[in-house]
Amino acid sequence: MIILDGKKVALQKRKELKLQIEEQIKHRHRKPKLVVILVGDNPSSLVYVEHKMKTAQKVGIESKTLHFPENIAHDELYKQINYLNKDDNVDGILLQLPLPARFVEEEYLQAIVPEKDVDGFHYKNQGRMLQNYNATYPCTPLGVINLLKAYEINLKGKNAVVVGTSNIVGKPLGIMLLNAGATVTFCNQDTQDIKLHTSQADLLISATGQKFIITKDMVKSNAIVVDIGIIRDLENNKLVGDVDYQNVAPMTSYITPVPGGVGPMTVISLMENTFKLYLEHQK
């Protein structure tokens, strides 16, 4: 069993990205710039945004957080997004999720122009991804693909099962696996017998946010297991994932830990996406 160490891979990618950015700004008039929009005071979001800002600083990306109160008017939030859309010095715009319940998240995600959609959630970027064109890919799926690449795991011909079909993780990741040559099965909350599918998976990916939904009896021997879930186990005061790691890990060929697996890869993918958009804007 080999641990897919996302923290280690992300650190190496961070060093490489820092050098690439330093080289580019020698010839250009400004640094790449990322702006994060945060609405309200969700404790997890505050932590995530702080981590993103610190990572941006480490790689040489100029970053800014626009933190608005939970009661910001709908029109005002649109206005702020539109202002950033028109700012030539901004390369990437990230709307930190979740938004307060009174907002329809998808409407605001689609308000970000595709050229600055650093999270890859705009329908134009998702459509380009679907047809395997160059696109800005969602950060978590991109992080998973790059983590598997770092360990030289060939996806062609593998039976991949994705548990969880959100628009921001499960669906795009399944499409990216399909584009890489895998045979993909999606499982959602209406799937009648998830175990029937997961037990056949060469590559099993779970992205539900439900503690230990993947148990030992659901996993094929020597499978590759990627756990995207991250849940605070209040009883033991620690972070855990979708996968019952302690019991599942010994029977796998590769597995991601929680924390330290997919999370760091998501953050570095955000930085890489920002740099990619910066280069496109400089053409």
C-alpha positions in Angstrom: 0.0 0.0 0.0 1.4 3.4 -1.1 0.1 6.6 0.4 -0.8 9.3 -2.3 0.9 12.1 -0.4 -0.8 15.3 -1.7 1.1 17.5 0.7 4.4 16.3 -0.7 3.4 16.6 -4.3 1.8 20.1 -3.7 5.0 21.4 -2.1 7.1 20.3 -5.1 4.6 21.9 -7.5 4.6 25.1 -5.4 8.3 25.4 -5.7 8.1 24.9 -9.5 5.3 27.4 -9.8 7.2 30.0 -7.8 10.1 29.8 -10.2 7.8 30.0 -13.3 6.1 33.1 -11.9 9.4 34.7 -11.0 10.6 34.2 -14.5 7.5 35.6 -16.1 7.3 38.8 -14.0 10.8 39.7 -15.2 9.3 40.3 -18.6 5.8 41.6 -17.7 4.5 44.6 -16.0 2.7 42.9 -13.1 2.3 39.8 -11.0 -0.6 37.4 -11.4 -3.6 38.5 -9.3 -6.3 36.4 -7.6 -9.3 37.9 -5.9 -11.5 35.8 -3.5 -15.0 36.9 -2.7 -16.1 35.8 0.8 -19.7 36.4 2.0 -20.5 35.9 5.7 -18.4 34.3 8.4 -18.6 30.5 7.8 -15.7 29.2 10.0 -14.5 26.6 7.5 -14.5 29.2 4.7 -12.5 31.6 6.7 -9.8 29.0 7.3 -9.8 27.9 3.6 -9.5 31.5 2.4 -6.7 32.2 4.8 -4.8 29.2 3.5 -5.3 30.2 -0.1 -4.0 33.7 0.6 -0.9 32.3 2.3 -0.2 29.9 -0.6 -0.6 32.7 -3.1 1.9 34.8 -1.3 4.4 31.9 -1.2 4.3 31.4 -5.0 4.3 35.1 -5.9 0.7 35.7 -6.8 -0.9 38.9 -5.6 -4.0 38.1 -3.8 -6.9 40.0 -2.2 -10.0 38.9 -0.2 -13.2 40.9 -0.6 -15.1 40.0 2.6 -18.7 41.0 2.6 -21.3 40.7 5.4 -23.9 38.0 5.2 -26.6 40.6 4.6 -25.0 42.1 1.4 -27.7 42.9 -1.2 -28.0 40.5 -4.1 -27.5 43.4 -6.6 -24.4 44.6 -4.7 -22.8 41.2 -5.0 -23.4 41.1 -8.7 -22.0 44.6 -8.9 -18.8 43.6 -7.2 -18.3 40.6 -9.5 -18.9 42.7 -12.5 -16.4 45.3 -11.3 -13.7 42.5 -11.1 -14.7 41.2 -14.5 -13.8 44.5 -16.0 -10.6 45.0 -14.0 -7.7 44.3 -16.4 -5.3 43.7 -13.4 -7.4 40.8 -12.1 -6.6 37.3 -13.6 -8.7 35.0 -11.4 -12.0 35.5 -9.5 -13.0 32.9 -6.9 -16.3 32.9 -5.2 -15.8 31.0 -1.9 -18.6 28.5 -1.3 -20.9 28.0 0.4 -22.8 31.2 0.1 -25.4 32.0 2.7 -28.6 30.1 2.0 -30.5 33.0 0.6 -28.2 33.1 -2.4 -28.6 30.9 -5.5 -24.9 29.9 -5.8 -25.0 28.9 -9.5 -26.3 32.4 -10.5 -23.3 34.1 -9.0 -20.8 31.5 -10.3 -22.1 32.0 -13.8 -21.7 35.8 -13.4 -17.9 35.4 -13.4 -16.7 35.7 -16.9 -15.1 32.4 -18.2 -11.8 34.2 -18.8 -11.4 34.8 -15.1 -13.3 31.7 -13.8 -10.3 30.4 -11.9 -12.4 27.6 -10.3 -13.6 26.3 -13.7 -17.3 26.4 -12.8 -18.6 28.5 -15.7 -20.7 26.5 -18.1 -18.4 27.5 -21.0 -15.4 26.0 -19.2 -17.3 22.9 -18.3 -18.5 22.5 -21.8 -15.0 22.8 -23.2 -13.9 20.3 -20.7 -16.7 17.9 -21.7 -15.4 18.0 -25.3 -11.8 17.7 -24.2 -10.8 21.2 -25.3 -8.3 23.4 -23.5 -10.2 24.8 -20.5 -9.8 26.0 -16.9 -10.5 22.8 -15.0 -12.1 22.8 -11.5 -9.4 22.8 -8.9 -10.2 19.7 -6.9 -10.7 17.4 -9.9 -7.5 18.8 -11.4 -5.7 18.2 -8.2 -6.8 14.6 -8.2 -5.7 14.0 -11.8 -2.3 15.6 -11.1 -1.8 13.6 -7.9 -2.4 10.4 -9.9 0.0 11.6 -12.6 2.7 12.3 -10.0 2.6 8.7 -8.9 2.6 7.6 -12.6 -0.8 5.9 -12.4 -2.0 5.1 -15.9 -5.8 5.7 -16.1 -6.3 4.2 -19.6 -8.6 1.1 -19.4 -9.2 1.4 -15.7 -12.7 0.9 -14.2 -13.2 4.1 -12.3 -16.1 4.7 -9.9 -17.0 8.1 -8.7 -19.3 8.3 -5.7 -20.9 11.8 -5.5 -21.9 13.8 -8.5 -21.7 17.5 -7.6 -21.2 20.0 -10.4 -17.9 21.2 -8.8 -16.2 17.8 -8.0 -17.8 14.5 -8.9 -19.2 15.3 -12.4 -16.2 17.2 -13.8 -13.8 14.6 -12.3 -15.6 11.8 -14.0 -15.4 13.6 -17.3 -11.7 14.2 -16.9 -11.2 10.5 -16.1 -13.2 9.6 -19.2 -11.0 12.0 -21.3 -7.9 10.2 -19.8 -9.2 6.8 -21.1 -10.9 5.4 -18.0 -14.2 3.6 -18.0 -16.3 5.7 -15.6 -19.3 4.8 -13.5 -21.1 7.5 -11.5 -22.9 6.8 -8.2 -25.3 9.2 -6.6 -27.8 9.3 -3.7 -30.3 7.4 -5.9 -28.0 4.6 -6.8 -29.6 1.4 -5.6 -26.6 -0.7 -4.7 -23.4 1.4 -4.4 -21.4 -1.6 -3.3 -22.2 -3.4 -6.5 -20.3 -0.7 -8.4 -17.5 0.2 -5.9 -16.5 -3.5 -5.5 -15.6 -3.6 -9.2 -13.5 -0.4 -9.2 -9.8 -0.3 -10.1 -10.0 3.3 -9.1 -12.5 4.3 -6.4 -13.1 8.0 -5.8 -15.5 9.2 -3.1 -16.7 12.9 -2.8 -19.8 12.9 -0.7 -18.7 14.5 2.6 -20.3 11.6 4.5 -18.1 10.0 7.2 -17.0 6.5 6.4 -19.5 5.9 3.6 -16.9 3.7 2.0 -16.2 0.6 4.1 -13.8 -2.3 3.7 -16.4 -4.6 2.1 -17.1 -2.1 -0.7 -13.5 -2.0 -2.0 -11.8 -4.4 -4.3 -8.4 -5.8 -3.3 -5.5 -3.6 -4.6 -7.8 -0.8 -5.7 -6.6 2.8 -5.9 -8.7 4.8 -3.5 -9.0 8.6 -3.5 -10.9 10.2 -0.6 -12.1 13.8 -1.4 -14.4 14.0 1.7 -13.3 16.0 4.7 -15.4 15.9 7.8 -14.8 17.1 11.4 -15.2 14.0 13.7 -16.5 15.9 16.8 -16.3 12.8 19.0 -12.5 12.4 18.4 -11.8 16.0 17.4 -10.0 15.1 14.2 -10.5 15.3 10.4 -11.7 12.2 8.7 -13.0 11.4 5.2 -15.6 9.4 3.3 -13.4 6.3 3.5 -12.9 4.2 6.7 -9.2 4.6 6.2 -7.9 2.4 9.0 -9.7 -0.7 7.7 -9.6 0.1 4.0 -6.0 1.2 3.6 -4.3 -2.2 4.1 -6.2 -3.7 1.1 -5.4 -1.0 -1.4 -2.5 -0.4 -3.8 -2.7 3.4 -3.4 -4.8 5.6 -1.1 -5.0 9.2 -0.1 -4.9 10.2 3.5 -7.3 12.8 5.1 -6.0 15.3 5.7 -2.9 15.7 3.5 -4.2 14.0 0.4 -6.5 15.9 -2.0 -6.8 19.1 0.0 -3.2 20.5 -0.7 -3.6 19.5 -4.4 -6.8 21.6 -4.6 -5.0 24.7 -3.3 -2.0 24.4 -5.6 -4.3 23.7 -8.6 -6.0 27.1 -7.8 -2.6 28.8 -8.0 -1.7 27.0 -11.2 -5.1 28.0 -12.7 -4.4 31.6 -11.7 -1.0 31.6 -13.4 -2.6 29.9 -16.5 -5.2 32.7 -16.8 -2.5 35.3 -16.2 -0.5 34.0 -19.2 -3.5 34.0 -21.4 -4.3 37.6 -20.4 -0.8 38.7 -21.2 -0.9 37.4 -24.8 
